[in-house]
């Protein structure tokens, strides 16, 4: 049992290393991870932020940044789906399947590499928020670390959702359409950018029970930033709700992805 776990871990790290080495030949992709946070912060913080006032008071940019942090981690699903689908279309996945490596290591290695790259993007966004938007984490060091931990867990769960979708489609374009088309609207149907108090009665339950709303509310609370007011259970207990949603997504899509990878035929 120990040898199997060690073998799987070593194979996973090898696959992750392959992802990093591929990026050396594609510096534009790394630049995209770093430039996107600056664009998002300036666009929402200064263009939209100048016209938005929080009902409960407080600085809008402090309110905004945790929402953008969540959006960056949610979009890991799209990049994961696209990468998996492109590797399958180019036959790279077939070559991995022919190698004497643990089947789960291919997906685990990719997921770990994807998470680390998006954490790099998140770090760039945090730095941008500190330097350009005046965002600050007013909570304790432990609470701040907990907020980033929730974001990492949610991002890792979304990577596995994207991985499963990528294993079913036939090209990177299809993977992008199968994830981005619904994922981006979902980030807006939440408390990501604006408070939900003024939403229509039929729409408010959707936003309140959106997993992304729970993650945003939890991180805002842990960072000590302004947050929305809601009587819905996920927003009254956002940390617990975020953990439940993230673990549930992992519990569903991680085994489904591994099973799909093991059984699919080309």
Protein Blocks (a to p, Z undefined) as FASTA:
>chain_A
ZZmmmmmmmmmmmmmmmmmmmmmmmmmlmmmmmmmmmmmmmmmmmmmmmmcccfkgpjfk
lmmmmmmmmmmmmmmmmmmmmmmmmmmmnommmmmmmpccdfklmmmmmmmmmmmmmmmm
mmmmmmmmmmmnopacfbdfklmmmmmmmmmmmmmmmmmmmmmmmmmmmbfklmmmmmmm
mmmmmmmmccklbcfklpcfklmmmmmmgmklmmmmmmmmmnopacdddfbfklmmmmlm
mmmmmmmmmmmmmmmmmmmmmmpcZZ
